[in-house]
Amino acid sequence: MNAAGIRRLLALFLILAASFLYASPRVVSVHLLPPEFYVGDTVELRIILRSEGGELFRPPDVLPQPDWVFFHGARVEQRGENHELRIFFSPFSPGTRTLPELDFGSYVLSGMKIHTSSI
């Protein structure tokens, strides 16, 4: 394959990769309510996603129960073109931790770090 063929193949790969990036839901905003919370508080995590259509969002079938956080529930609400994921939890350990992975169908929450203040 000559240099022109390699450039065309690379351009095709970049276009396909970009289409996959834009086809998936994009996180518009993330809010914790309250913004600062303490051990034992009930917290609401709101994640607003912009979807391009065709995605299916649903609350996780099963919520994980690690020893440091209790999940009260999760729900999904549609707001026009956006979907709002709401996760309700109470942390029982101070410091910065990563929430367990939560599967919302077309979106998987992973790597979300939260900081819990001690009393």
Phi and psi in degrees as GROMACS dihedral restraints (atoms count N, CA, C in turn):
[ dihedral_restraints ]
;  ai    aj    ak    al  type     phi  dphi    fc
    3     4     5     6     1   -84.0    20    10
    4     5     6     7     1   177.4    20    10
    6     7     8     9     1   -63.0    20    10
    7     8     9    10     1   -37.7    20    10
    9    10    11    12     1   -65.5    20    10
   10    11    12    13     1   -39.9    20    10
   12    13    14    15     1   -65.0    20    10
   13    14    15    16     1   -39.6    20    10
   15    16    17    18     1   -65.2    20    10
   16    17    18    19     1   -41.9    20    10
   18    19    20    21     1   -62.9    20    10
   19    20    21    22     1   -42.0    20    10
   21    22    23    24     1   -63.8    20    10
   22    23    24    25     1   -42.6    20    10
   24    25    26    27     1   -63.4    20    10
   25    26    27    28     1   -41.7    20    10
   27    28    29    30     1   -65.1    20    10
   28    29    30    31     1   -42.5    20    10
   30    31    32    33     1   -62.7    20    10
   31    32    33    34     1   -41.8    20    10
   33    34    35    36     1   -62.5    20    10
   34    35    36    37     1   -43.5    20    10
   36    37    38    39     1   -60.6    20    10
   37    38    39    40     1   -44.5    20    10
   39    40    41    42     1   -64.1    20    10
   40    41    42    43     1   -39.1    20    10
   42    43    44    45     1   -64.6    20    10
   43    44    45    46     1   -44.9    20    10
   45    46    47    48     1   -64.0    20    10
   46    47    48    49     1   -41.6    20    10
   48    49    50    51     1   -63.8    20    10
   49    50    51    52     1   -42.3    20    10
   51    52    53    54     1   -65.2    20    10
   52    53    54    55     1   -37.5    20    10
   54    55    56    57     1   -65.8    20    10
   55    56    57    58     1   -34.8    20    10
   57    58    59    60     1   -68.4    20    10
   58    59    60    61     1   -37.5    20    10
   60    61    62    63     1   -64.4    20    10
   61    62    63    64     1   -43.0    20    10
   63    64    65    66     1   -81.3    20    10
   64    65    66    67     1   -17.2    20    10
   66    67    68    69     1   -77.9    20    10
   67    68    69    70     1   -24.7    20    10
   69    70    71    72     1   -82.8    20    10
   70    71    72    73     1   159.6    20    10
   72    73    74    75     1   -63.9    20    10
   73    74    75    76     1   144.2    20    10
   75    76    77    78     1  -109.1    20    10
   76    77    78    79     1   138.1    20    10
   78    79    80    81     1   -75.9    20    10
   79    80    81    82     1   121.3    20    10
   81    82    83    84     1   -91.0    20    10
   82    83    84    85     1   -44.2    20    10
   84    85    86    87     1  -156.6    20    10
   85    86    87    88     1   157.6    20    10
   87    88    89    90     1  -134.9    20    10
   88    89    90    91     1   128.8    20    10
   90    91    92    93     1  -134.2    20    10
   91    92    93    94     1   140.1    20    10
   93    94    95    96     1  -109.4    20    10
   94    95    96    97     1   131.1    20    10
   96    97    98    99     1  -122.3    20    10
   97    98    99   100     1   115.4    20    10
   99   100   101   102     1   -73.9    20    10
  100   101   102   103     1   160.8    20    10
  102   103   104   105     1   -63.6    20    10
  103   104   105   106     1   -35.5    20    10
  105   106   107   108     1  -116.8    20    10
  106   107   108   109     1   131.0    20    10
  108   109   110   111     1  -140.0    20    10
  109   110   111   112     1   165.5    20    10
  111   112   113   114     1  -123.2    20    10
  112   113   114   115     1   167.7    20    10
  114   115   116   117     1   -52.5    20    10
  115   116   117   118     1   128.0    20    10
  117   118   119   120     1    91.0    20    10
  118   119   120   121     1   -13.3    20    10
  120   121   122   123     1   -68.4    20    10
  121   122   123   124     1   151.2    20    10
  123   124   125   126     1   -89.2    20    10
  124   125   126   127     1   128.2    20    10
  126   127   128   129     1  -121.6    20    10
  127   128   129   130     1   145.1    20    10
  129   130   131   132     1  -116.4    20    10
  130   131   132   133     1   124.4    20    10
  132   133   134   135     1  -102.7    20    10
  133   134   135   136     1   121.1    20    10
  135   136   137   138     1  -112.9    20    10
  136   137   138   139     1   126.7    20    10
  138   139   140   141     1  -123.0    20    10
  139   140   141   142     1   121.7    20    10
  141   142   143   144     1  -101.7    20    10
  142   143   144   145     1   125.1    20    10
  144   145   146   147     1  -112.5    20    10
  145   146   147   148     1   139.9    20    10
  147   148   149   150     1   -99.6    20    10
  148   149   150   151     1   123.6    20    10
  150   151   152   153     1  -113.3    20    10
  151   152   153   154     1   151.7    20    10
  153   154   155   156     1   -94.0    20    10
  154   155   156   157     1     4.4    20    10
  156   157   158   159     1   101.1    20    10
  157   158   159   160     1   147.9    20    10
  159   160   161   162     1    89.4    20    10
  160   161   162   163     1   -14.0    20    10
  162   163   164   165     1   -79.0    20    10
  163   164   165   166     1   151.0    20    10
  165   166   167   168     1  -116.9    20    10
  166   167   168   169     1   117.9    20    10
  168   169   170   171     1  -112.0    20    10
  169   170   171   172     1   135.2    20    10
  171   172   173   174     1  -151.3    20    10
  172   173   174   175     1   152.7    20    10
  174   175   176   177     1   -63.3    20    10
  175   176   177   178     1   153.2    20    10
  177   178   179   180     1   -59.5    20    10
  178   179   180   181     1   142.3    20    10
  180   181   182   183     1   -64.2    20    10
  181   182   183   184     1   -39.9    20    10
  183   184   185   186     1  -132.3    20    10
  184   185   186   187     1   132.1    20    10
  186   187   188   189     1   -95.1    20    10
  187   188   189   190     1   133.0    20    10
  189   190   191   192     1   -66.5    20    10
  190   191   192   193     1   156.0    20    10
  192   193   194   195     1  -132.2    20    10
  193   194   195   196     1    69.5    20    10
  195   196   197   198     1   -67.6    20    10
  196   197   198   199     1   166.2    20    10
  198   199   200   201     1   -73.4    20    10
  199   200   201   202     1   -12.0    20    10
  201   202   203   204     1  -103.1    20    10
  202   203   204   205     1    -7.6    20    10
  204   205   206   207     1  -147.1    20    10
  205   206   207   208     1   143.3    20    10
  207   208   209   210     1  -114.2    20    10
  208   209   210   211     1   124.7    20    10
  210   211   212   213     1   -90.7    20    10
  211   212   213   214     1   123.2    20    10
  213   214   215   216     1   -84.1    20    10
  214   215   216   217     1   -27.8    20    10
  216   217   218   219     1   164.7    20    10
  217   218   219   220     1   175.0    20    10
  219   220   221   222     1  -151.3    20    10
  220   221   222   223     1   147.1    20    10
  222   223   224   225     1  -148.8    20    10
  223   224   225   226     1   165.3    20    10
  225   226   227   228     1  -126.5    20    10
  226   227   228   229     1   132.9    20    10
  228   229   230   231     1  -127.7    20    10
  229   230   231   232     1   135.6    20    10
  231   232   233   234     1   -90.5    20    10
  232   233   234   235     1   134.0    20    10
  234   235   236   237     1  -132.5    20    10
  235   236   237   238     1    86.0    20    10
  237   238   239   240     1    66.1    20    10
  238   239   240   241     1  -123.5    20    10
  240   241   242   243     1   -79.0    20    10
  241   242   243   244     1   -13.1    20    10
  243   244   245   246     1   -99.7    20    10
  244   245   246   247     1   159.2    20    10
  246   247   248   249     1  -123.3    20    10
  247   248   249   250     1   136.2    20    10
  249   250   251   252     1  -110.7    20    10
  250   251   252   253     1   120.2    20    10
  252   253   254   255     1   -95.0    20    10
  253   254   255   256     1   130.2    20    10
  255   256   257   258     1  -122.0    20    10
  256   257   258   259     1   124.4    20    10
  258   259   260   261     1  -122.4    20    10
  259   260   261   262     1   128.0    20    10
  261   262   263   264     1  -111.9    20    10
  262   263   264   265     1   127.8    20    10
  264   265   266   267     1  -152.6    20    10
  265   266   267   268     1   164.5    20    10
  267   268   269   270     1  -130.6    20    10
  268   269   270   271     1   117.3    20    10
  270   271   272   273     1   -84.7    20    10
  271   272   273   274     1   146.1    20    10
  273   274   275   276     1  -121.9    20    10
  274   275   276   277     1    16.6    20    10
  276   277   278   279     1  -140.9    20    10
  277   278   279   280     1   127.4    20    10
  279   280   281   282     1   -73.4    20    10
  280   281   282   283     1   159.8    20    10
  282   283   284   285     1   107.1    20    10
  283   284   285   286     1  -172.9    20    10
  285   286   287   288     1   -96.8    20    10
  286   287   288   289     1   128.0    20    10
  288   289   290   291     1  -137.5    20    10
  289   290   291   292     1   162.2    20    10
  291   292   293   294     1  -103.6    20    10
  292   293   294   295     1   126.2    20    10
  294   295   296   297     1   -63.9    20    10
  295   296   297   298     1   147.3    20    10
  297   298   299   300     1   -64.7    20    10
  298   299   300   301     1   158.7    20    10
  300   301   302   303     1   -62.7    20    10
  301   302   303   304     1   135.3    20    10
  303   304   305   306     1  -126.0    20    10
  304   305   306   307     1   125.6    20    10
  306   307   308   309     1   -96.3    20    10
  307   308   309   310     1   112.9    20    10
  309   310   311   312     1  -105.2    20    10
  310   311   312   313     1    29.2    20    10
  312   313   314   315     1    85.9    20    10
  313   314   315   316     1  -100.5    20    10
  315   316   317   318     1   -79.7    20    10
  316   317   318   319     1     0.7    20    10
  318   319   320   321     1  -141.6    20    10
  319   320   321   322     1   131.6    20    10
  321   322   323   324     1  -115.1    20    10
  322   323   324   325     1   119.3    20    10
  324   325   326   327     1   -78.6    20    10
  325   326   327   328     1   121.0    20    10
  327   328   329   330     1  -148.7    20    10
  328   329   330   331     1   147.6    20    10
  330   331   332   333     1    77.9    20    10
  331   332   333   334     1    12.1    20    10
  333   334   335   336     1   -77.8    20    10
  334   335   336   337     1   115.3    20    10
  336   337   338   339     1   -95.3    20    10
  337   338   339   340     1   139.2    20    10
  339   340   341   342     1  -128.4    20    10
  340   341   342   343     1   152.1    20    10
  342   343   344   345     1  -116.7    20    10
  343   344   345   346     1   124.1    20    10
  345   346   347   348     1  -108.6    20    10
  346   347   348   349     1   125.1    20    10
  348   349   350   351     1   -82.6    20    10
  349   350   351   352     1   149.5    20    10
  351   352   353   354     1   -83.7    20    10
  352   353   354   355     1   157.7    20    10
